[in-house]
Amino acid sequence: MNDTSEKKERAVLAGLCAASMDEHERSDDVSMEELAALVETAGGETAAIVMQNLPSPNPRSFIGDGKVMEMKQLIRDNGCDLAVFDNELSPSQMRILGEELGVKVLDRSGLILDIFAQRAQTKEGQLQVELAQYKYLLPRLTGMWTHLVRQTASGGSSPIGTRGPGETQLETDRRHIRRKIQKLEEELAAVRKVRETQRRKREKNAMPVISLIGYTNAGKSTLLNCLTDSDIPANNRLFDTLDTTTRRLKIDETQEVLISDTVGFIRKLPTHLIEAFKATLEELKYADVLLHVIDISNPEWEEQVRVVDEIVRQLGAEKTPCIRVFNKCDRYFGILPHGENMLCISAETGEGTEDLVALLAKMLDKGKQKVSLVIPYSDAGLIDLLNREAVIEKQEYTETGITVEATVPRDVFGRVKKYIPGWEDPVEEWEK
């Protein structure tokens, strides 16, 4: 019987920890485990992992020549067709490694872009990924034309007759990609305009917006499902959510909010990707509250929090009110974090989510008050104001006027308080 299952690409992973690199850019056991999970998410499997410590990266091949030979042997022994590096490679390093290893070479950024390309479902998501891919591809084009200079004599310049067409084709491709980038940026600018219009409409309707943020696979989609009784796919894999999903959430008897799930963050997230997704992620700046979902069962949760906080800062949303939601507390053994605007929950079991909704209600409560009013028919126009700006719970027409029970915000309260039977403005001490 023939095996009809699709053959998975096998990969050798490589990481470098160099003293000259920024601390957060260095590879370690945790980042390599994460890289293996990314390969699995992309549909591949890891055959071997190679790590190296150096004072600084090799300018030519990034890792040392000995490690390159070790990788080549591992690729041959394990039948691999892919080499994935945990660190960002320069275009020339990627080209040289491809020639030396004889297989396709990807760095972490290229792998993440590939996963995003697989996962983006909406037109907007696809536009954003395509833009990031083109920006990533542009400086790497040269390596795709090495076949034109293999006739080079003794390492010198290309022989006469081989220079023109290759250079022309390369420049043609560069111009084509630059045109594509410009077109995609224009289309995303149009998306931003639509989002701005939607945002103004929400502000006009006084509909607060809550944004879920967090490291990839922290449980944001599971929490959204738990709070809103939705059935958004929530799988245990990296980058399961790329396209923003928004649902309504009733937080108390007087208020509904919009709650949005966003793409998960990850360390060493490609800069091009952050730039491309700004049309979506800039919504964080305009949210009323951020819910930062943290997987407390992950031993690296503190580093993950640092990564998310840094990306939020890059997006200019660091001043947006934020609740830190420590998820998967049912899997954590130890002293749970506590403090202002912090909560421990389990989105899977629902534990702690009622407290979360109560805290949201408190943060969004801008001085609302429940009032009983008797409005004379001569001032019946106030009913329109209450319909627009407040929540009317009961309304009756009587001989003396319109009796209304409503929950009103602070600014409306000032305009209707005189219709509260027996209402008198408080008298300050100095007025007595």
Secondary structure as a PSIPRED ss2 file (coil, helix, strand):
# PSIPRED VFORMAT (PSIPRED V4.0)

   1 M C   1.000  0.000  0.000
   2 N C   1.000  0.000  0.000
   3 D C   1.000  0.000  0.000
   4 T C   1.000  0.000  0.000
   5 S C   1.000  0.000  0.000
   6 E C   1.000  0.000  0.000
   7 K C   1.000  0.000  0.000
   8 K C   1.000  0.000  0.000
   9 E C   1.000  0.000  0.000
  10 R E   0.000  0.000  1.000
  11 A E   0.000  0.000  1.000
  12 V E   0.000  0.000  1.000
  13 L E   0.000  0.000  1.000
  14 A E   0.000  0.000  1.000
  15 G E   0.000  0.000  1.000
  16 L E   0.000  0.000  1.000
  17 C E   0.000  0.000  1.000
  18 A E   0.000  0.000  1.000
  19 A C   1.000  0.000  0.000
  20 S C   1.000  0.000  0.000
  21 M C   1.000  0.000  0.000
  22 D C   1.000  0.000  0.000
  23 E H   0.000  1.000  0.000
  24 H H   0.000  1.000  0.000
  25 E H   0.000  1.000  0.000
  26 R C   1.000  0.000  0.000
  27 S C   1.000  0.000  0.000
  28 D C   1.000  0.000  0.000
  29 D H   0.000  1.000  0.000
  30 V H   0.000  1.000  0.000
  31 S H   0.000  1.000  0.000
  32 M H   0.000  1.000  0.000
  33 E H   0.000  1.000  0.000
  34 E H   0.000  1.000  0.000
  35 L H   0.000  1.000  0.000
  36 A H   0.000  1.000  0.000
  37 A H   0.000  1.000  0.000
  38 L H   0.000  1.000  0.000
  39 V H   0.000  1.000  0.000
  40 E H   0.000  1.000  0.000
  41 T H   0.000  1.000  0.000
  42 A C   1.000  0.000  0.000
  43 G C   1.000  0.000  0.000
  44 G C   1.000  0.000  0.000
  45 E E   0.000  0.000  1.000
  46 T E   0.000  0.000  1.000
  47 A E   0.000  0.000  1.000
  48 A E   0.000  0.000  1.000
  49 I E   0.000  0.000  1.000
  50 V E   0.000  0.000  1.000
  51 M E   0.000  0.000  1.000
  52 Q E   0.000  0.000  1.000
  53 N E   0.000  0.000  1.000
  54 L E   0.000  0.000  1.000
  55 P C   1.000  0.000  0.000
  56 S C   1.000  0.000  0.000
  57 P C   1.000  0.000  0.000
  58 N E   0.000  0.000  1.000
  59 P C   1.000  0.000  0.000
  60 R C   1.000  0.000  0.000
  61 S C   1.000  0.000  0.000
  62 F E   0.000  0.000  1.000
  63 I C   1.000  0.000  0.000
  64 G C   1.000  0.000  0.000
  65 D H   0.000  1.000  0.000
  66 G H   0.000  1.000  0.000
  67 K H   0.000  1.000  0.000
  68 V H   0.000  1.000  0.000
  69 M H   0.000  1.000  0.000
  70 E H   0.000  1.000  0.000
  71 M H   0.000  1.000  0.000
  72 K H   0.000  1.000  0.000
  73 Q H   0.000  1.000  0.000
  74 L H   0.000  1.000  0.000
  75 I H   0.000  1.000  0.000
  76 R H   0.000  1.000  0.000
  77 D H   0.000  1.000  0.000
  78 N H   0.000  1.000  0.000
  79 G C   1.000  0.000  0.000
  80 C C   1.000  0.000  0.000
  81 D C   1.000  0.000  0.000
  82 L E   0.000  0.000  1.000
  83 A E   0.000  0.000  1.000
  84 V E   0.000  0.000  1.000
  85 F E   0.000  0.000  1.000
  86 D C   1.000  0.000  0.000
  87 N C   1.000  0.000  0.000
  88 E C   1.000  0.000  0.000
  89 L C   1.000  0.000  0.000
  90 S C   1.000  0.000  0.000
  91 P H   0.000  1.000  0.000
  92 S H   0.000  1.000  0.000
  93 Q H   0.000  1.000  0.000
  94 M H   0.000  1.000  0.000
  95 R H   0.000  1.000  0.000
  96 I H   0.000  1.000  0.000
  97 L H   0.000  1.000  0.000
  98 G H   0.000  1.000  0.000
  99 E H   0.000  1.000  0.000
 100 E H   0.000  1.000  0.000
 101 L H   0.000  1.000  0.000
 102 G C   1.000  0.000  0.000
 103 V C   1.000  0.000  0.000
 104 K E   0.000  0.000  1.000
 105 V E   0.000  0.000  1.000
 106 L E   0.000  0.000  1.000
 107 D E   0.000  0.000  1.000
 108 R H   0.000  1.000  0.000
 109 S H   0.000  1.000  0.000
 110 G H   0.000  1.000  0.000
 111 L H   0.000  1.000  0.000
 112 I H   0.000  1.000  0.000
 113 L H   0.000  1.000  0.000
 114 D H   0.000  1.000  0.000
 115 I H   0.000  1.000  0.000
 116 F H   0.000  1.000  0.000
 117 A H   0.000  1.000  0.000
 118 Q H   0.000  1.000  0.000
 119 R H   0.000  1.000  0.000
 120 A C   1.000  0.000  0.000
 121 Q C   1.000  0.000  0.000
 122 T C   1.000  0.000  0.000
 123 K H   0.000  1.000  0.000
 124 E H   0.000  1.000  0.000
 125 G H   0.000  1.000  0.000
 126 Q H   0.000  1.000  0.000
 127 L H   0.000  1.000  0.000
 128 Q H   0.000  1.000  0.000
 129 V H   0.000  1.000  0.000
 130 E H   0.000  1.000  0.000
 131 L H   0.000  1.000  0.000
 132 A H   0.000  1.000  0.000
 133 Q H   0.000  1.000  0.000
 134 Y H   0.000  1.000  0.000
 135 K H   0.000  1.000  0.000
 136 Y H   0.000  1.000  0.000
 137 L H   0.000  1.000  0.000
 138 L H   0.000  1.000  0.000
 139 P H   0.000  1.000  0.000
 140 R H   0.000  1.000  0.000
 141 L C   1.000  0.000  0.000
 142 T H   0.000  1.000  0.000
 143 G H   0.000  1.000  0.000
 144 M H   0.000  1.000  0.000
 145 W H   0.000  1.000  0.000
 146 T H   0.000  1.000  0.000
 147 H H   0.000  1.000  0.000
 148 L H   0.000  1.000  0.000
 149 V H   0.000  1.000  0.000
 150 R C   1.000  0.000  0.000
 151 Q C   1.000  0.000  0.000
 152 T C   1.000  0.000  0.000
 153 A H   0.000  1.000  0.000
 154 S H   0.000  1.000  0.000
 155 G H   0.000  1.000  0.000
 156 G C   1.000  0.000  0.000
 157 S C   1.000  0.000  0.000
 158 S C   1.000  0.000  0.000
 159 P C   1.000  0.000  0.000
 160 I C   1.000  0.000  0.000
 161 G C   1.000  0.000  0.000
 162 T C   1.000  0.000  0.000
 163 R H   0.000  1.000  0.000
 164 G H   0.000  1.000  0.000
 165 P H   0.000  1.000  0.000
 166 G H   0.000  1.000  0.000
 167 E H   0.000  1.000  0.000
 168 T H   0.000  1.000  0.000
 169 Q H   0.000  1.000  0.000
 170 L H   0.000  1.000  0.000
 171 E H   0.000  1.000  0.000
 172 T H   0.000  1.000  0.000
 173 D H   0.000  1.000  0.000
 174 R H   0.000  1.000  0.000
 175 R H   0.000  1.000  0.000
 176 H H   0.000  1.000  0.000
 177 I H   0.000  1.000  0.000
 178 R H   0.000  1.000  0.000
 179 R H   0.000  1.000  0.000
 180 K H   0.000  1.000  0.000
 181 I H   0.000  1.000  0.000
 182 Q H   0.000  1.000  0.000
 183 K H   0.000  1.000  0.000
 184 L H   0.000  1.000  0.000
 185 E H   0.000  1.000  0.000
 186 E H   0.000  1.000  0.000
 187 E H   0.000  1.000  0.000
 188 L H   0.000  1.000  0.000
 189 A H   0.000  1.000  0.000
 190 A H   0.000  1.000  0.000
 191 V H   0.000  1.000  0.000
 192 R H   0.000  1.000  0.000
 193 K H   0.000  1.000  0.000
 194 V H   0.000  1.000  0.000
 195 R H   0.000  1.000  0.000
 196 E H   0.000  1.000  0.000
 197 T H   0.000  1.000  0.000
 198 Q H   0.000  1.000  0.000
 199 R H   0.000  1.000  0.000
 200 R H   0.000  1.000  0.000
 201 K H   0.000  1.000  0.000
 202 R H   0.000  1.000  0.000
 203 E H   0.000  1.000  0.000
 204 K H   0.000  1.000  0.000
 205 N C   1.000  0.000  0.000
 206 A C   1.000  0.000  0.000
 207 M C   1.000  0.000  0.000
 208 P C   1.000  0.000  0.000
 209 V E   0.000  0.000  1.000
 210 I E   0.000  0.000  1.000
 211 S E   0.000  0.000  1.000
 212 L E   0.000  0.000  1.000
 213 I E   0.000  0.000  1.000
 214 G E   0.000  0.000  1.000
 215 Y E   0.000  0.000  1.000
 216 T C   1.000  0.000  0.000
 217 N C   1.000  0.000  0.000
 218 A C   1.000  0.000  0.000
 219 G C   1.000  0.000  0.000
 220 K H   0.000  1.000  0.000
 221 S H   0.000  1.000  0.000
 222 T H   0.000  1.000  0.000
 223 L H   0.000  1.000  0.000
 224 L H   0.000  1.000  0.000
 225 N H   0.000  1.000  0.000
 226 C H   0.000  1.000  0.000
 227 L H   0.000  1.000  0.000
 228 T H   0.000  1.000  0.000
 229 D C   1.000  0.000  0.000
 230 S C   1.000  0.000  0.000
 231 D C   1.000  0.000  0.000
 232 I C   1.000  0.000  0.000
 233 P C   1.000  0.000  0.000
 234 A C   1.000  0.000  0.000
 235 N C   1.000  0.000  0.000
 236 N C   1.000  0.000  0.000
 237 R C   1.000  0.000  0.000
 238 L C   1.000  0.000  0.000
 239 F C   1.000  0.000  0.000
 240 D C   1.000  0.000  0.000
 241 T C   1.000  0.000  0.000
 242 L C   1.000  0.000  0.000
 243 D C   1.000  0.000  0.000
 244 T C   1.000  0.000  0.000
 245 T E   0.000  0.000  1.000
 246 T E   0.000  0.000  1.000
 247 R E   0.000  0.000  1.000
 248 R E   0.000  0.000  1.000
 249 L E   0.000  0.000  1.000
 250 K E   0.000  0.000  1.000
 251 I E   0.000  0.000  1.000
 252 D E   0.000  0.000  1.000
 253 E C   1.000  0.000  0.000
 254 T C   1.000  0.000  0.000
 255 Q E   0.000  0.000  1.000
 256 E E   0.000  0.000  1.000
 257 V E   0.000  0.000  1.000
 258 L E   0.000  0.000  1.000
 259 I E   0.000  0.000  1.000
 260 S E   0.000  0.000  1.000
 261 D E   0.000  0.000  1.000
 262 T C   1.000  0.000  0.000
 263 V C   1.000  0.000  0.000
 264 G C   1.000  0.000  0.000
 265 F E   0.000  0.000  1.000
 266 I C   1.000  0.000  0.000
 267 R C   1.000  0.000  0.000
 268 K C   1.000  0.000  0.000
 269 L C   1.000  0.000  0.000
 270 P C   1.000  0.000  0.000
 271 T H   0.000  1.000  0.000
 272 H H   0.000  1.000  0.000
 273 L H   0.000  1.000  0.000
 274 I H   0.000  1.000  0.000
 275 E H   0.000  1.000  0.000
 276 A H   0.000  1.000  0.000
 277 F C   1.000  0.000  0.000
 278 K H   0.000  1.000  0.000
 279 A H   0.000  1.000  0.000
 280 T H   0.000  1.000  0.000
 281 L H   0.000  1.000  0.000
 282 E C   1.000  0.000  0.000
 283 E H   0.000  1.000  0.000
 284 L H   0.000  1.000  0.000
 285 K H   0.000  1.000  0.000
 286 Y H   0.000  1.000  0.000
 287 A C   1.000  0.000  0.000
 288 D C   1.000  0.000  0.000
 289 V E   0.000  0.000  1.000
 290 L E   0.000  0.000  1.000
 291 L E   0.000  0.000  1.000
 292 H E   0.000  0.000  1.000
 293 V E   0.000  0.000  1.000
 294 I E   0.000  0.000  1.000
 295 D E   0.000  0.000  1.000
 296 I C   1.000  0.000  0.000
 297 S C   1.000  0.000  0.000
 298 N C   1.000  0.000  0.000
 299 P C   1.000  0.000  0.000
 300 E C   1.000  0.000  0.000
 301 W H   0.000  1.000  0.000
 302 E H   0.000  1.000  0.000
 303 E H   0.000  1.000  0.000
 304 Q H   0.000  1.000  0.000
 305 V H   0.000  1.000  0.000
 306 R H   0.000  1.000  0.000
 307 V H   0.000  1.000  0.000
 308 V H   0.000  1.000  0.000
 309 D H   0.000  1.000  0.000
 310 E H   0.000  1.000  0.000
 311 I H   0.000  1.000  0.000
 312 V H   0.000  1.000  0.000
 313 R H   0.000  1.000  0.000
 314 Q H   0.000  1.000  0.000
 315 L C   1.000  0.000  0.000
 316 G C   1.000  0.000  0.000
 317 A C   1.000  0.000  0.000
 318 E C   1.000  0.000  0.000
 319 K C   1.000  0.000  0.000
 320 T C   1.000  0.000  0.000
 321 P C   1.000  0.000  0.000
 322 C E   0.000  0.000  1.000
 323 I E   0.000  0.000  1.000
 324 R E   0.000  0.000  1.000
 325 V E   0.000  0.000  1.000
 326 F E   0.000  0.000  1.000
 327 N E   0.000  0.000  1.000
 328 K C   1.000  0.000  0.000
 329 C H   0.000  1.000  0.000
 330 D H   0.000  1.000  0.000
 331 R H   0.000  1.000  0.000
 332 Y C   1.000  0.000  0.000
 333 F C   1.000  0.000  0.000
 334 G C   1.000  0.000  0.000
 335 I C   1.000  0.000  0.000
 336 L C   1.000  0.000  0.000
 337 P C   1.000  0.000  0.000
 338 H C   1.000  0.000  0.000
 339 G C   1.000  0.000  0.000
 340 E C   1.000  0.000  0.000
 341 N C   1.000  0.000  0.000
 342 M E   0.000  0.000  1.000
 343 L E   0.000  0.000  1.000
 344 C E   0.000  0.000  1.000
 345 I C   1.000  0.000  0.000
 346 S C   1.000  0.000  0.000
 347 A C   1.000  0.000  0.000
 348 E C   1.000  0.000  0.000
 349 T C   1.000  0.000  0.000
 350 G C   1.000  0.000  0.000
 351 E C   1.000  0.000  0.000
 352 G C   1.000  0.000  0.000
 353 T H   0.000  1.000  0.000
 354 E H   0.000  1.000  0.000
 355 D H   0.000  1.000  0.000
 356 L H   0.000  1.000  0.000
 357 V H   0.000  1.000  0.000
 358 A H   0.000  1.000  0.000
 359 L H   0.000  1.000  0.000
 360 L H   0.000  1.000  0.000
 361 A H   0.000  1.000  0.000
 362 K H   0.000  1.000  0.000
 363 M H   0.000  1.000  0.000
 364 L H   0.000  1.000  0.000
 365 D C   1.000  0.000  0.000
 366 K C   1.000  0.000  0.000
 367 G C   1.000  0.000  0.000
 368 K C   1.000  0.000  0.000
 369 Q E   0.000  0.000  1.000
 370 K E   0.000  0.000  1.000
 371 V E   0.000  0.000  1.000
 372 S E   0.000  0.000  1.000
 373 L E   0.000  0.000  1.000
 374 V E   0.000  0.000  1.000
 375 I E   0.000  0.000  1.000
 376 P C   1.000  0.000  0.000
 377 Y H   0.000  1.000  0.000
 378 S H   0.000  1.000  0.000
 379 D H   0.000  1.000  0.000
 380 A C   1.000  0.000  0.000
 381 G C   1.000  0.000  0.000
 382 L H   0.000  1.000  0.000
 383 I H   0.000  1.000  0.000
 384 D H   0.000  1.000  0.000
 385 L H   0.000  1.000  0.000
 386 L H   0.000  1.000  0.000
 387 N H   0.000  1.000  0.000
 388 R H   0.000  1.000  0.000
 389 E H   0.000  1.000  0.000
 390 A C   1.000  0.000  0.000
 391 V E   0.000  0.000  1.000
 392 I E   0.000  0.000  1.000
 393 E E   0.000  0.000  1.000
 394 K E   0.000  0.000  1.000
 395 Q E   0.000  0.000  1.000
 396 E E   0.000  0.000  1.000
 397 Y E   0.000  0.000  1.000
 398 T C   1.000  0.000  0.000
 399 E C   1.000  0.000  0.000
 400 T C   1.000  0.000  0.000
 401 G C   1.000  0.000  0.000
 402 I E   0.000  0.000  1.000
 403 T E   0.000  0.000  1.000
 404 V E   0.000  0.000  1.000
 405 E E   0.000  0.000  1.000
 406 A E   0.000  0.000  1.000
 407 T E   0.000  0.000  1.000
 408 V E   0.000  0.000  1.000
 409 P C   1.000  0.000  0.000
 410 R H   0.000  1.000  0.000
 411 D H   0.000  1.000  0.000
 412 V H   0.000  1.000  0.000
 413 F H   0.000  1.000  0.000
 414 G H   0.000  1.000  0.000
 415 R H   0.000  1.000  0.000
 416 V H   0.000  1.000  0.000
 417 K H   0.000  1.000  0.000
 418 K H   0.000  1.000  0.000
 419 Y H   0.000  1.000  0.000
 420 I C   1.000  0.000  0.000
 421 P C   1.000  0.000  0.000
 422 G C   1.000  0.000  0.000
 423 W C   1.000  0.000  0.000
 424 E C   1.000  0.000  0.000
 425 D C   1.000  0.000  0.000
 426 P C   1.000  0.000  0.000
 427 V C   1.000  0.000  0.000
 428 E C   1.000  0.000  0.000
 429 E H   0.000  1.000  0.000
 430 W H   0.000  1.000  0.000
 431 E H   0.000  1.000  0.000
 432 K C   1.000  0.000  0.000
